[in-house]
């Protein structure tokens, strides 16, 4: 299975990219800033969506997300 990381998937272009990739069978690690967005997108896209809750400007959060991705891969 192919996997990708997409930042900012809660709305807009990021959400559109998430939708297309999930539709093509990719597992998508997607960043959101709010737990509510992670829950909403998990319900919408199912098990191929792996939410990562962090702000891209938070260096520690980025490193934590990278560790989660490593564990999953």
FIMI-349502 format. One line per field, with one value per atom (N, C-alpha, C): residue number from 0; residue in three letters; x, y, z. Coordinates in nm, 2 decimals. Each point is the difference from the previous one (the first is absolute). Example, Ala and Ser with C-alpha at 12.3 -4.5 7.8 and 13.67 -1.06 7.14 Angstrom:
2
nr = c(0, 0, 0, 1, 1, 1)
rest = c(ALA, ALA, ALA, SER, SER, SER)
c1 = c(1.32, -0.09, 0.09, -0.04, 0.09, -0.08)
c2 = c(-0.57, 0.12, 0.12, 0.11, 0.11, 0.11)
c3 = c(0.78, 0.00, 0.00, -0.07, 0.00, 0.08)
***
This chain:
73
nr = c(0, 0, 0, 1, 1, 1, 2, 2, 2, 3, 3, 3, 4, 4, 4, 5, 5, 5, 6, 6, 6, 7, 7, 7, 8, 8, 8, 9, 9, 9, 10, 10, 10, 11, 11, 11, 12, 12, 12, 13, 13, 13, 14, 14, 14, 15, 15, 15, 16, 16, 16, 17, 17, 17, 18, 18, 18, 19, 19, 19, 20, 20, 20, 21, 21, 21, 22, 22, 22, 23, 23, 23, 24, 24, 24, 25, 25, 25, 26, 26, 26, 27, 27, 27, 28, 28, 28, 29, 29, 29, 30, 30, 30, 31, 31, 31, 32, 32, 32, 33, 33, 33, 34, 34, 34, 35, 35, 35, 36, 36, 36, 37, 37, 37, 38, 38, 38, 39, 39, 39, 40, 40, 40, 41, 41, 41, 42, 42, 42, 43, 43, 43, 44, 44, 44, 45, 45, 45, 46, 46, 46, 47, 47, 47, 48, 48, 48, 49, 49, 49, 50, 50, 50, 51, 51, 51, 52, 52, 52, 53, 53, 53, 54, 54, 54, 55, 55, 55, 56, 56, 56, 57, 57, 57, 58, 58, 58, 59, 59, 59, 60, 60, 60, 61, 61, 61, 62, 62, 62, 63, 63, 63, 64, 64, 64, 65, 65, 65, 66, 66, 66, 67, 67, 67, 68, 68, 68, 69, 69, 69, 70, 70, 70, 71, 71, 71, 72, 72, 72)
rest = c(UNK, UNK, UNK, UNK, UNK, UNK, UNK, UNK, UNK, UNK, UNK, UNK, UNK, UNK, UNK, UNK, UNK, UNK, UNK, UNK, UNK, UNK, UNK, UNK, UNK, UNK, UNK, UNK, UNK, UNK, UNK, UNK, UNK, UNK, UNK, UNK, UNK, UNK, UNK, UNK, UNK, UNK, UNK, UNK, UNK, UNK, UNK, UNK, UNK, UNK, UNK, UNK, UNK, UNK, UNK, UNK, UNK, UNK, UNK, UNK, UNK, UNK, UNK, UNK, UNK, UNK, UNK, UNK, UNK, UNK, UNK, UNK, UNK, UNK, UNK, UNK, UNK, UNK, UNK, UNK, UNK, UNK, UNK, UNK, UNK, UNK, UNK, UNK, UNK, UNK, UNK, UNK, UNK, UNK, UNK, UNK, UNK, UNK, UNK, UNK, UNK, UNK, UNK, UNK, UNK, UNK, UNK, UNK, UNK, UNK, UNK, UNK, UNK, UNK, UNK, UNK, UNK, UNK, UNK, UNK, UNK, UNK, UNK, UNK, UNK, UNK, UNK, UNK, UNK, UNK, UNK, UNK, UNK, UNK, UNK, UNK, UNK, UNK, UNK, UNK, UNK, UNK, UNK, UNK, UNK, UNK, UNK, UNK, UNK, UNK, UNK, UNK, UNK, UNK, UNK, UNK, UNK, UNK, UNK, UNK, UNK, UNK, UNK, UNK, UNK, UNK, UNK, UNK, UNK, UNK, UNK, UNK, UNK, UNK, UNK, UNK, UNK, UNK, UNK, UNK, UNK, UNK, UNK, UNK, UNK, UNK, UNK, UNK, UNK, UNK, UNK, UNK, UNK, UNK, UNK, UNK, UNK, UNK, UNK, UNK, UNK, UNK, UNK, UNK, UNK, UNK, UNK, UNK, UNK, UNK, UNK, UNK, UNK, UNK, UNK, UNK, UNK, UNK, UNK)
c1 = c(0.08, -0.08, 0.09, -0.04, 0.08, -0.06, 0.10, -0.04, 0.06, -0.08, 0.05, -0.03, 0.07, -0.03, -0.05, -0.12, -0.05, -0.03, 0.05, -0.02, -0.13, -0.07, -0.11, -0.12, -0.04, -0.11, -0.14, -0.02, -0.13, -0.09, 0.05, -0.08, 0.09, -0.07, 0.07, 0.07, 0.12, 0.08, 0.04, 0.04, 0.05, -0.11, -0.13, -0.11, -0.02, 0.01, -0.02, 0.11, 0.12, 0.11, -0.03, -0.04, -0.04, -0.10, -0.11, -0.11, 0.04, 0.08, 0.05, 0.09, 0.10, 0.09, -0.07, -0.09, -0.08, -0.08, -0.06, -0.07, 0.08, 0.13, 0.09, 0.07, -0.05, 0.05, 0.13, 0.04, 0.12, -0.04, 0.09, -0.01, 0.06, -0.08, 0.04, 0.02, 0.12, 0.03, -0.03, -0.10, -0.04, 0.00, 0.06, 0.01, -0.12, -0.05, -0.10, 0.04, -0.06, 0.04, -0.10, -0.12, -0.10, -0.05, -0.02, -0.05, -0.14, -0.08, -0.13, 0.01, 0.10, 0.03, 0.05, 0.08, 0.05, -0.11, -0.09, -0.12, -0.09, -0.03, -0.09, 0.06, 0.13, 0.06, 0.02, 0.02, 0.01, -0.14, -0.11, -0.13, -0.02, 0.04, -0.02, 0.08, 0.12, 0.09, 0.04, -0.03, 0.02, 0.15, 0.03, 0.13, 0.12, -0.02, 0.12, 0.05, -0.08, 0.04, 0.06, 0.12, 0.07, 0.02, -0.08, 0.02, 0.12, 0.07, 0.11, -0.04, -0.01, -0.04, 0.12, 0.02, 0.11, -0.01, 0.07, 0.01, 0.14, 0.00, 0.12, 0.11, -0.03, 0.10, 0.06, -0.06, 0.05, 0.10, 0.13, 0.11, -0.02, -0.03, -0.01, -0.12, -0.11, -0.11, 0.03, 0.08, 0.04, 0.08, 0.10, 0.08, -0.08, -0.10, -0.09, -0.08, -0.05, -0.07, 0.09, 0.12, 0.09, 0.03, 0.00, 0.02, -0.12, -0.12, -0.12, 0.00, 0.04, 0.01, 0.10, 0.11, 0.11, -0.06, -0.07, -0.05, -0.11, -0.08, -0.10, 0.06, 0.11, 0.06, 0.09)
c2 = c(-0.12, 0.12, 0.12, 0.10, 0.13, 0.09, 0.07, 0.09, 0.14, 0.10, 0.14, 0.08, 0.12, 0.09, 0.13, 0.05, 0.12, 0.09, 0.13, 0.09, 0.08, 0.04, 0.09, -0.06, -0.11, -0.08, 0.04, 0.08, 0.03, 0.07, 0.08, 0.08, 0.03, 0.05, 0.05, -0.10, 0.05, -0.08, -0.13, 0.01, -0.12, -0.10, 0.04, -0.09, -0.07, 0.08, -0.05, -0.10, 0.02, -0.09, -0.13, 0.01, -0.11, -0.09, 0.07, -0.07, -0.08, 0.06, -0.06, -0.12, 0.02, -0.11, -0.12, 0.03, -0.11, -0.07, 0.07, -0.06, -0.09, 0.02, -0.08, -0.11, -0.01, -0.11, 0.03, 0.12, 0.04, 0.00, -0.03, 0.03, 0.14, 0.09, 0.14, 0.03, 0.04, 0.06, 0.15, 0.05, 0.14, 0.09, 0.11, 0.09, 0.09, 0.01, 0.10, 0.06, 0.11, 0.07, -0.03, -0.05, -0.02, -0.15, -0.05, -0.13, -0.02, 0.10, -0.01, -0.03, 0.07, -0.02, -0.15, -0.04, -0.14, -0.10, 0.02, -0.09, 0.01, 0.12, 0.01, -0.06, 0.02, -0.06, -0.15, -0.05, -0.14, -0.07, 0.06, -0.05, 0.01, 0.11, 0.02, -0.09, -0.03, -0.07, -0.14, -0.03, -0.14, -0.03, -0.13, -0.05, 0.04, 0.04, 0.05, 0.13, 0.08, 0.13, -0.02, 0.04, 0.00, 0.15, 0.04, 0.14, 0.03, 0.11, 0.05, 0.14, 0.01, 0.13, 0.08, 0.10, 0.10, 0.12, 0.10, 0.12, 0.00, 0.02, -0.01, 0.09, 0.11, 0.09, -0.05, -0.11, -0.05, -0.11, 0.03, -0.10, -0.13, 0.01, -0.12, -0.09, 0.07, -0.07, -0.07, 0.06, -0.06, -0.12, 0.00, -0.11, -0.12, 0.04, -0.11, -0.06, 0.07, -0.05, -0.09, 0.04, -0.08, -0.14, 0.00, -0.12, -0.09, 0.05, -0.07, -0.07, 0.08, -0.05, -0.11, 0.02, -0.11, -0.13, 0.01, -0.12, -0.07, 0.08, -0.06, -0.06, 0.05, -0.05, -0.12)
c3 = c(0.00, 0.00, 0.00, -0.08, -0.01, 0.12, 0.06, 0.10, -0.03, 0.04, -0.02, 0.13, 0.01, 0.11, -0.07, 0.05, -0.05, 0.12, -0.01, 0.11, -0.03, 0.11, -0.02, -0.07, 0.05, -0.08, 0.05, 0.10, 0.05, -0.10, -0.09, -0.09, -0.13, -0.10, -0.11, -0.09, -0.05, -0.09, 0.07, 0.13, 0.07, 0.01, 0.03, 0.00, -0.14, -0.10, -0.14, -0.03, 0.03, -0.02, 0.08, 0.12, 0.09, -0.07, -0.05, -0.06, -0.13, -0.08, -0.12, 0.03, 0.09, 0.04, 0.06, 0.09, 0.07, -0.11, -0.09, -0.11, -0.09, 0.00, -0.08, 0.08, 0.12, 0.09, 0.08, 0.00, 0.08, 0.15, 0.09, 0.14, 0.02, 0.06, 0.01, 0.15, 0.03, 0.13, -0.02, 0.07, -0.02, 0.12, -0.01, 0.12, 0.01, 0.13, 0.04, 0.13, 0.03, 0.13, 0.11, -0.04, 0.10, 0.01, 0.12, 0.02, -0.07, 0.00, -0.07, -0.15, -0.06, -0.14, -0.03, 0.09, -0.01, 0.00, 0.10, 0.01, -0.12, -0.04, -0.12, -0.12, -0.03, -0.12, 0.01, 0.12, 0.02, -0.03, 0.04, -0.03, -0.15, -0.06, -0.15, -0.09, 0.04, -0.09, 0.05, 0.12, 0.05, 0.03, 0.00, 0.05, -0.09, -0.12, -0.08, 0.04, 0.08, 0.05, 0.14, 0.02, 0.13, 0.04, 0.10, 0.04, 0.08, -0.02, 0.08, 0.05, 0.13, 0.06, 0.04, -0.08, 0.03, -0.09, 0.04, -0.08, -0.06, -0.13, -0.08, 0.05, 0.07, 0.06, 0.13, 0.05, 0.13, -0.02, 0.01, -0.03, 0.08, 0.13, 0.08, -0.05, -0.04, -0.06, -0.13, -0.08, -0.13, 0.03, 0.09, 0.04, 0.05, 0.08, 0.06, -0.11, -0.10, -0.11, -0.08, -0.02, -0.08, 0.07, 0.13, 0.07, -0.02, 0.01, -0.03, -0.13, -0.10, -0.14, -0.01, 0.06, 0.00, 0.06, 0.11, 0.06, -0.09, -0.07, -0.08, -0.13, -0.05, -0.12, 0.03)
***
